[in-house]
Amino acid sequence: MDLISYGDSIPEGDYRLHSAFANAINFRRGKLIVSLVPPRTGAGPLNLVLKQLPLGAKRLRVSRFYFYVDENRLRKEPDSLYSSSIPELNADPEVVLFNTIALTRLLAGGAPAKSLAFIFSPALERDFSRTFDKHLLARFKKAVGYFRAGDYRKGAATMRGLGLGLTPSGDDFLSGMMTGFNYAILNLRFDALLKLELLYYSATGKNLISNNFLQASYEGKVNAKVGRLLRALSAGGGRDLAAAAAAALESGHTSGADFCAGLVFALYDVFSWPADQQ
């Protein structure tokens, strides 16, 4: 069992099995979830990336120098520590806006059906065809309306927990928004702190895994795929943007697309919305 990387936000202690899936084994300590994931999922603040997942693992213990997965001991090598902070970049606002518009097109063209990419491409609303889907779409649009009106508390409260899946679409969108605001505060010098606080005030709900992602986004921590995407958004000439967006969209069924939709929404918000998105 080879440890490829480990996140910088994993406290010492004993964790018990929470849930197991094909691409993640989740362990819980209080309200915290630490995940064992394969290389394809990649590094994150609370991830242990292993060359091969230990199927049937039951226990995780974290000490100062080691991780223990059942009876297996994995040393914390300093070179394997993943730093999850949003990258501090010398970003030009005009470049970021240009790349965000390009990301919107990539999102509209590459997002799976029934994701929140419909916000930027209304033609995608056709995928919400069943009665349940139409009610869900109406609630999504209601939340978006609150955000567009500047009511971040009501928007977050309406979006929270909305949708299906291990992490509902609404939670992934909120996580993306908070990452977008943190990126704008750090790299674009926009005053978005109040918006970030108002979002977080109403974002967390009863989904423990979602809450961990939301907390990380609020604290300005991102996984490796999102970090790559943020670097691509900051780079002139759109270098790596398409590949970084494709990698981010691979996360979950609609989770990656929903997160990216929230990220784009927050960046448009701080830019006061370009004309073609108003």
N, C-alpha and C positions, 0 to 999 in steps of 0.2 A: 504494500500500500504506500504509494509515493505522494507526498504533499508537494503540490506545485506552488500554491500561494495561500496566504491566510489574511483575513481582513484586519484592519487596525482598530476595530470597535468591539472586539470579543473579550469580555471580562473573564477573569479566572473563576472557576467554580464547577459544580456538577450539574449536568443537564440531562433531562430525561427525554425519551423519544416522544415527539409530538405527531409526526406524520411522515410517510414515506411514499415517494413517487418515482417514476422512471429516471427523472433527472434531478432529484433532490431528496435528501433525507434530512428532515428538520428536527432539531432538538430544542427543548424549551427550558428556560430557567426564569421563573417569575413571568414577566411580560415580554421577555427577550427570546427571539428565535435565532438560532445559529444553524446554518445550512451546509451540509456536505454536498458539493456539486461537481459535475464533470468539467473538463476543460472547455467544452462547447458553451456551457453557461457562463463561465469566466469569473473573474475576481469581483469581489464586492466587499463592503464594510463588515458584513457578518457572514461571509462565505469562507469555507475551507475548500479549495479546489484540489481534488484528488485525481490522480491519473486514472483510477478505476474506483467506482463507488463500491463500498463494502455492503453488499446486499445482506439484509437481516441484522444490521447493526442496531444495538439496543441502548448503548450508553455512550456519553461523551463527557470527558473531564478535561478541564483546561487548567494547567498550572503555569508557573512563570516561564518555564523553558520548554514545555511539552504539551501536545494534545494527546489524549488517550481515547481511542475509539475501541470500545470493548477492551480487549487485551493488547491491542496494537498501540505502540508508542511512536509518535511522530514529533521530531524535534522542530522547534521554531527557529528556523534559519533566518538571520536578519535579511538576507537577500530575497527571501520569499515573502516578506511583509508587503502587503498591498496598501498604499496610501490612498484613501478614498475621498479626500477633500476635492471639491471642485477646482480644476486647474486655474491658476492665476495667469492670465494671458494678456498680452498687449493688444487688446482688441479694438479695432476701428469700428465705431457704430455703423457707419455706412456699409462696411463689408459684412458685418453681422446681419444687418437688415436684408441685404442682397441675398446672402446665403440662407436666411430664414425663409424668404420667399421661394427660393429654390427647393428647400426642404419641404415646404408646403406642397409643391408639385410632386415631389418624390413620395410624399405621404399619401396624397390622393391617388397616385397611380399604383402604389405597392402595398397599401393596407388591406388586410383581410376584410371580408364582409362583416357588417354590423359593428365596426369599430367607430370611434368618435372622429375619425377622419372626415365624416360627413359634414362636420362644422365648416370645413374649408372647401368642400366639394358637394353641394346639395344634391347632385345626381346620385350620390351614394345612399341617399335616404331610401331609394327603391329597395335596398336589401332588407329593410325593416318591413316585411310584407305581411306577416301574420298579425293577428289581433294583439297578442302579447307584445310583439315587437313594436307595434305602433304606439302602444301605451308607454313602453320604455323610451321610445324616441321622443315622445311628447315631454316626458320628464327630463330627459337630457336637454332638450331645447329650452325648457323652463329654467333649468340651472344656468345654461349659457346666457339666457336673457338677464338673469340677475347679475352675472359677472359683467356683461356688457354695460349694465346700468351702474356699475360700481359698487354693488352690494355683495361683497366677497363672503360675508358670513352666511347670508341666505343661499348664495350660490354653492358654497361648500356643503352646507347642511342638506341641500337638495341633491347634490351630486354624490355625497357620501354613501357608500355601500350599494350604489345603483348598478345593476347588471349582474351577470352570472360569472362563474369561474372561481378559481382559488383566490384570486384578488379581483374583485369586481372592476368593471371598466371605469366607473366613477372614481374609485380610489386610485387607480393608475393615472387617471387624468389629473387628479389633485396633486399626486406626487410629482408629475411632470411640471405642473404649474409652479410648485414651490421650488423645484430645481431651477426653472427659468427665472424666477424672481431672484434667487440667490446668485445665479450667474450674472444677472443684470446689475445687481448691487456690487459684486466683486469686480467685474470686468468692464462694465459700461458706465459705472458711477451713477446709475439711476437711483433715485430715492424710492425704493419699492419695499422698504422694511415694514411699513404699516400694512400693506397689502399681504405680505408674507405672514405677519402675525394674525391678521383677521382670518386668513385661510386656515391656518393651523388651529385656530381656536375652535373651528367647527368641523375639522376634517376627520378626526379619529372617531372610530365607531367600535363595533364588537368583533371585527375580524382581526385576530391577533397578527397574522402575517402581514396584512395590509398596514396595520398600525406601525409595524417595524419599518416598512418601506417609507411610510409617511414621516416618521420620526427622522429617519436618515436624510430624507429630502429637505426637511425643515432645518436640519443641522448643517446642510450644505455638503452631504456625503453622497457619492454616486458610485455605481459599479463601473467596471472597465469599459463596457460598451458605450455607456452614456458619456464617460470622460472622453472617449475617442470622438464621439459626435460633437461635444462642446468644442473640442480643439478644431474640428473640421469647420464648425460654424464661424470660428474666429480667423480662419486662414484665408488670405486673398487668393483669388483664382478658383475657389471652390475645390481645392485639392482634397481628395479623400472623402468628400461629402457624400457622394452616392454610395460608396462602399460602407462608410460608417453608418449611414441611414439604414441600409439593407441589414447590417448586423444588428442594429437596435430593434428593427422591426421583427426580427426572428424570435424575440422573447415572448414565450407563452403563445396563446392563440391570438388574442387581440391585445394583450398587455403592452407589448412594445409599441404598437400603433397608438393605443390610448395614452400612454406616457408621452410619446412624441407630440400628440395632439395638444396635450396640456402644456408642454414645453413651448411649442409654437404659439399657443394662445397667450401665454404669459409674456413672451417677447413682443408679440404684436401689441399687447396691452401697454408695455412700457414705451413702445415707439408710437403710441397713440393711433395705431391701426393705419396701415397703408391704404390708399384710396381703393384698391381693388378688393379689399377685405372688409370694407365698412358696410 
